[in-house]
């Protein structure tokens, strides 16, 4: 029997999701049409160092509209308003649902955020009617056992196609897994990673209701692949072209990968396939 006497607890949480729970929780930002406008501040200067970040996007859908969308976070480590997008870029948040319909889409990153950091967001959408997008952030800090916390300093995005606010096109399988598709084709990783997240985009004006897509991530080469994560799920949770994703335990995403490998994604659908599905991957170093 394994006995671990030490357990870490985060004693501090910094978030813009405050007050009474609401369908409009978060900060509203206006995307550009296949371009990124100026940053909108989400959190001002952080009071203390944080080691883990969650970002939640929701309420970015219009009935009968295709709305592939990318979300980028900016950081000013001096607490000002000169944000750089060197950390978390091009998160896929296409057609994300309301909180009430399916909780939108969430991402999690074990990332070092120094005290005094200001965080902002901007987005790009593949639709002339840009609308708005609600963004929430939670930062976790003040760990009781800091020696047990592993956090990264940067995040690398694989597979983003900024010209269409999408990922790399992946064709899902139906009764079996689809073929592995290389994300950022022809490009090896240039650094090792220890934690991964995946994103799924969709650019379809008639998204199926109650359709589920499982997606897998791997690394390696054209012949040999090692699984990073399996059966992550995104689903069409409601009518009016809304998509949502389950948030799974973060331990499922810890995977040591070396530099010099390639990153692959594949998908499988629960029924007849929607159009223009894509994937991105995000590796933490």
N, C-alpha and C positions, 0 to 999 in steps of 0.2 A: 504494500500500500504506500502510495506517495503522499507525503505530508509536506505542505508548503506553509511555513509559519508566517510569511509576510505577504500581505495583500496591499496593493496600491489603491488609494482613493483620491479622486480629484476633489479638493475642497472648494475650488472656485470655478464659477461658470460666468462667462461674459456673453451676452446675447442681445440682439435687437428684437427678439420675440418676447416681448414683455407685456404686462397688463393682462386683461381678460382675454382668454382664447377667442380667436376671431377668424373668419374666412378670409380676412384681409391682413392677417398677420404678416409682418415683414416690411421691407422697404421696396417701394415701387420704382422700377427703372424702365426707361423707354429704349428699346433696341433700335439699331440702325438697319436699313434694308441692305443686307449682305455687306455691312460695314459696322465698325464699332464707334459709337459716339463717345463723348466725354464720360469719365467715370462719375458715378453717384456714390457718395459716402454711405456705407452701411454701418460701420462702427467707428467712433472716434478713438482717441488714444487709449490703448489697453492699459489697465491699471497694474498688471503684473504679467510675467512671462506665462505663456500657455504652450501646451504640448500636443494638443489634439484639436482638430477643426472639423465641424460639420457645416455643410451648406445645403440649404433646402430651397428649391425653386418650385413655384406653383402658379396656377392661374394664367397660363399662356396658351390659350386656345380660342379658336373662333369656329363655329359650326360650318362645315363644308369648305374648310380652308386647310391647305397644307402649310405647316409652320415649322420647318426645320429651324432649330435655334442653337446657338452657341453662347455660353456664359463664361466670362473671364473675371477673375478677382484681381484687384490691384492692391499693392501694399506700399505704404510709406512708413519705413521703420523709424523715422524721426517724428512721427505724429503730425505731419503736415498734410498737404493736399497734392503733392507731386507723386502720383502713384506709378509704380512700375508693375508690369504683368509678367514678372519673371517666375512666379511661383505656381499659380493654378490657372491654366488657360484652356479655353475651348471645351468646357464641360457641355456635353449634349443634354439639352433640356427641351426637346421638341414637343410641342403640343401638350405641355404638362398640365395635369388636371388641377382642379380646385382641391383644397384641403378636405372638403366634405365628400368629394367624389372618390378620391384615391390617394390623398396626401402628397401629390406632386411627385418630384424626384429628389432624392437626397444623395449626397456624396460625403465620404468621410476620409480624413487624411491625418496620420500622425505626423504633424509638422510643427517645428519650433517657431513660435510667434513671440518675438521679444516684447518686453514691456514698452509701452509708449508707441506701439504700432497702430496706425490708422488703416482701415480696410474699406475698399470701395468695390463696385461692380459695374460692368458694362456688358452689353449683349448685342448679338447680330442675328437677324432673322431673314429667312428666305421667303419674304412676303412683303408686298408693297404696303399693305396695311399693317404697320408694325405693332400697334397696340402697346400693351405694357406687360410686365413680368414682375412677380413678387419674389423677393429674395430674403431668406432668413439665414443667420449665421449663429452658431454656438461655438465658443472657445472654452476649452477645459484646461485649468491650471491649478497651481498650488498642490502638487501631488504629495501625498504623505510618504511615499517611498520613491523619490526621484531617481534612485539608482536602478529601479525596475522599469523605468519608462524609456522606450526607444522612440525617438522622433527624428524626422528627416529635416533637411535644409532646403530641398527643392523638389519640384514635381515636373516630370517630362511627359508631354502629350504625344501620343502616337495615333495617327489615322485621321486627324482633322482636315477638312476641306473648307477653308475659310471662304472661298469664292461662292459657295452655295450654303454656307452656315450648316454644314453637315459633317458626317464622318466618312469613313471609307465604305463604299457600297458592299454589303454582304447579302448573298442570296440564301435565305433560310431553307433548311430541309423541311419535309413534311412528315412522313412516317419514319424517317431516320435523320440523323444529323446532317446539316449542310456541309459543304466542303470548307476546309480551312482557308481563310482569306488573309493575306498579309496586310497588316495595318502599317501605313507609311511604306508602300512597296519600295524595295531596293535599298532600304536604309537599315543598317544594324544599330543596335543600341550602343551608345558611346560611354555609358556608365553603368555600374551595377545598381539594382533596385532591390528593396526589401518589402515593399508593400504596393499593392495594385488595386485600382478601381477600374470598372468598365462603364461605358456609356452606350446607349442605343438611341439612334435618331430615326425619325420617320417623316417622310414628305409625301403625304397622301391626303387628298381632300375627302375621302370616303373611308375612314378607318373603321375596321370591323369592330363590333361590340363584343365584349367578352372573349377576345382573342389573347392568347398568352404566347410569349416568345421567350424561350430559354436561350441564354447565350453563354458561351465558353471562351476562355482566354488561355493561350499557351505561348511558349517561347521555344526557339530552336532554329531549325533550318527547314528547307523544302522537304527533307526526308524524315528527320527526327524531331519530335516535339515533346515537351514536358508541360503537363497541365498546370496552370496557375489557379484557375477557378472554374467551376462547372455549375451549370444550371442556375445562374443568376436569372432573374425573371423580370420582364417588363410586360405590362398588359394594357389592353384597351379597356379601361375600367368603366366607361360610361359612354353614352351617346355624345354627339356633338364633337367628335374627333378629340377626345381626351385620352392621354396616356399617363400611367403611373408606374412606379417601381417599388417593389418590396425592399426594405432595408434589412439586410442580413447581418448577423454578428460579424464584427470586424476581424475576428481571428481567421475567418475564411479567406481573407485577402493578404495575409502575411505569407510571402514567398520570396526566397532569395533567388535572384536571377543575375547572371554575370553580364558584363559588357560584351559587345561583339556578337549578340544574337539578334534574331528577328522576332517580331511579335505578331501573333495570329489570332483571329477571331472567327467564330462560327455560330450559327443560330439554328433553331428548330421551332416551327410554329405549331400551334395546337389545332389549326384548321387551315382553310384557304388563306393564302398569304396576302398581306397588304403590299403596297408598292413602295419602292425606294427606301428600304431599311438600310441603316448604316451603323458602324461601330467605331468607337474610339477606346483607347486604353490610356491609363494615367499611372506612371510609375514613380514612386517616392524614393529619393536617394538621401 
